[in-house]
């Protein structure tokens, strides 16, 4: 089914996202200790719309927290293949992990030999989202590792670098050459007219 953006917004309306309550937990504890999608809802909808518009049918997440975003995208888009690599940090903090049916799951670091072997076995993919370690060296390493494989798009979460923990993503995003599209929208759940996150989508050449 070819979903219109309004339909995507409706399908994603009930997904728990980063709101004022999560922000308060983050400010108090230094971790967003909640079973939610660590996303600006408007940007999640825009990301789903991009995936639909560009015929994304296979999708891999590096870093999934509790899996809420992954499950939401699968439910909204009915993807053919979904996969995730995550070392289980949220579960170490006592939070659950949600995975959609049929999801391929590797519990490992995204810079490990185990990941490289597993990623090679996945074959060509439409889109890979990098949302793991946000330090500059780590996100650059994730990019270089995945760039060596076959995918149409590589996306990055937190390209605005709105806090010290995400500045590495913003730095790499600004450095990258190639085709780029930014999904940077007001964070309405926080009552803000600007984004505290942002999703950047990169490709070798314009699609």
C-alpha positions as CSV (number, residue, x, y, z in Angstrom):
1,X,0.0,0.0,0.0
2,X,1.3,3.4,-1.0
3,X,0.8,5.4,2.2
4,X,0.4,9.2,2.2
5,X,2.3,11.1,4.8
6,X,-1.0,11.9,6.6
7,X,-1.6,8.1,6.9
8,X,1.9,7.6,8.2
9,X,1.4,10.3,10.8
10,X,-1.8,8.5,11.9
11,X,-0.1,5.1,12.0
12,X,2.8,6.6,14.1
13,X,0.6,8.7,16.4
14,X,0.5,6.3,19.3
15,X,4.2,5.5,19.3
16,X,5.7,6.7,22.6
17,X,8.4,9.2,21.7
18,X,10.8,11.6,23.5
19,X,8.5,14.0,25.3
20,X,8.7,16.3,28.3
21,X,8.6,13.4,30.7
22,X,11.5,11.7,29.1
23,X,13.4,14.9,28.9
24,X,13.0,15.4,32.6
25,X,14.3,11.9,33.3
26,X,17.3,12.6,31.0
27,X,18.1,15.8,32.7
28,X,17.8,14.2,36.2
29,X,19.5,10.9,35.5
30,X,21.8,11.5,32.5
31,X,20.0,8.7,30.6
32,X,16.5,8.6,29.0
33,X,15.4,5.7,31.2
34,X,12.1,5.1,29.5
35,X,10.7,2.5,27.1
36,X,10.1,4.9,24.2
37,X,11.4,5.7,20.7
38,X,14.2,8.2,21.3
39,X,12.8,10.2,18.4
40,X,11.2,13.5,17.6
41,X,7.8,12.3,16.4
42,X,7.6,14.6,13.4
43,X,11.1,13.5,12.3
44,X,10.1,9.8,12.7
45,X,7.1,10.5,10.4
46,X,9.3,12.3,7.9
47,X,11.8,9.4,8.0
48,X,9.0,6.9,7.3
49,X,7.7,9.1,4.5
50,X,11.3,9.2,3.0
51,X,11.5,5.4,3.2
52,X,8.2,5.0,1.4
53,X,8.9,7.6,-1.3
54,X,12.3,5.9,-2.1
55,X,11.0,2.4,-2.1
56,X,12.9,1.3,1.0
57,X,11.9,-2.3,1.7
58,X,15.0,-3.6,3.7
59,X,16.2,-1.7,6.7
60,X,18.9,-2.1,9.3
61,X,19.3,-0.2,12.6
62,X,22.6,0.1,14.4
63,X,21.6,0.9,18.0
64,X,17.9,0.4,18.7
65,X,17.5,1.3,22.5
66,X,14.2,-0.7,23.3
67,X,13.3,-1.2,19.6
68,X,10.3,1.1,19.6
69,X,11.3,3.0,16.5
70,X,12.1,-0.2,14.6
71,X,8.8,-1.8,15.5
72,X,6.9,1.4,14.6
73,X,8.5,1.7,11.1
74,X,7.9,-2.0,10.4
75,X,4.2,-1.6,11.5
76,X,3.7,1.5,9.4
77,X,5.5,0.4,6.2
78,X,5.3,-3.4,6.3
79,X,8.9,-3.8,5.3
80,X,10.2,-7.0,3.7
81,X,13.3,-7.3,5.8
82,X,14.3,-5.6,9.1
83,X,17.5,-6.2,11.1
84,X,19.2,-4.7,14.1
85,X,22.6,-4.7,15.7
86,X,22.6,-3.6,19.3
87,X,24.8,-4.5,22.3
88,X,21.9,-4.4,24.7
89,X,22.7,-1.2,26.7
90,X,19.1,-0.4,27.4
91,X,18.5,-3.9,28.7
92,X,21.5,-3.5,31.0
93,X,19.7,-0.6,32.4
94,X,16.6,-2.7,33.1
95,X,14.5,-1.8,30.0
96,X,12.9,-4.3,27.7
97,X,13.7,-5.0,24.0
98,X,10.9,-5.0,21.4
99,X,11.6,-6.6,18.0
100,X,9.1,-7.1,15.2
101,X,8.4,-10.6,14.0
102,X,11.0,-12.0,11.7
103,X,13.6,-9.3,12.7
104,X,17.2,-10.4,12.3
105,X,19.0,-9.5,15.5
106,X,22.7,-9.4,16.4
107,X,23.7,-8.6,19.9
108,X,27.2,-7.2,19.4
109,X,29.1,-4.0,19.0
110,X,28.7,-2.4,15.6
111,X,32.5,-2.2,15.1
112,X,33.2,-5.8,15.9
113,X,34.3,-8.6,13.6
114,X,31.1,-10.4,14.4
115,X,29.1,-7.4,13.0
116,X,31.2,-7.3,9.8
117,X,30.5,-11.0,9.2
118,X,26.9,-10.7,10.0
119,X,26.5,-7.6,7.8
120,X,28.2,-9.4,4.9
121,X,25.6,-12.2,5.3
122,X,22.7,-9.7,5.1
123,X,23.7,-8.8,1.5
124,X,22.3,-5.7,-0.2
125,X,20.0,-3.4,1.9
126,X,18.0,-0.3,1.1
127,X,18.8,1.7,4.2
128,X,21.0,1.5,7.3
129,X,20.4,3.9,10.2
130,X,23.4,4.6,12.4
131,X,22.2,5.4,15.9
132,X,24.7,3.7,18.2
133,X,27.7,5.4,19.9
134,X,27.4,9.1,19.1
135,X,31.1,10.1,19.7
136,X,32.8,11.3,16.6
137,X,35.3,8.5,16.2
138,X,32.6,5.9,16.8
139,X,30.1,7.2,14.4
140,X,32.7,7.8,11.7
141,X,33.9,4.2,12.2
142,X,30.3,3.0,11.9
143,X,30.0,5.0,8.7
144,X,33.2,3.7,7.1
145,X,32.4,0.1,8.1
146,X,29.0,0.2,6.5
147,X,30.0,2.2,3.5
148,X,32.0,-0.8,2.4
149,X,28.8,-2.8,2.1
150,X,26.0,-2.6,-0.4
151,X,23.2,-0.3,0.6
152,X,21.4,2.6,-1.1
153,X,21.2,5.0,1.8
154,X,23.0,5.5,5.2
155,X,21.1,7.6,7.7
156,X,22.3,9.2,10.9
157,X,20.3,10.2,14.0
158,X,21.0,13.4,16.0
159,X,22.7,15.4,13.3
160,X,21.8,18.7,15.0
161,X,24.4,18.0,17.7
162,X,22.2,19.8,20.2
163,X,24.1,18.5,23.3
164,X,27.6,17.4,24.0
165,X,26.7,13.8,23.6
166,X,25.6,14.2,19.9
167,X,28.1,16.8,18.7
168,X,30.2,14.0,17.1
169,X,27.3,13.1,14.8
170,X,26.9,16.7,13.8
171,X,30.6,17.0,13.0
172,X,30.7,14.0,10.8
173,X,27.5,14.9,9.1
174,X,29.0,18.3,8.1
175,X,32.1,16.6,6.8
176,X,30.4,14.1,4.6
177,X,30.4,14.6,0.8
178,X,27.8,13.1,-1.5
179,X,24.1,13.5,-1.7
180,X,22.5,14.5,1.6
181,X,19.0,15.2,2.9
182,X,18.1,16.5,6.3
183,X,15.0,15.8,8.2
184,X,15.1,18.5,10.9
185,X,11.8,19.5,12.4
186,X,10.5,21.3,15.5
187,X,10.4,19.1,18.6
188,X,6.7,19.7,19.4
189,X,6.7,17.2,22.3
190,X,9.1,19.6,24.1
191,X,7.2,22.7,23.0
192,X,10.2,23.8,20.9
193,X,10.2,25.5,17.5
194,X,13.5,23.8,16.6
195,X,14.9,20.2,16.5
196,X,16.9,18.7,19.3
197,X,17.7,15.6,17.2
198,X,17.5,15.6,13.4
199,X,17.9,12.7,10.9
200,X,20.4,13.0,8.0
201,X,20.2,10.7,5.0
202,X,23.3,10.1,2.9
203,X,24.0,8.4,-0.5
204,X,27.0,8.2,-2.8
205,X,25.0,10.0,-5.4
206,X,21.5,11.5,-5.8
207,X,18.8,8.9,-5.9
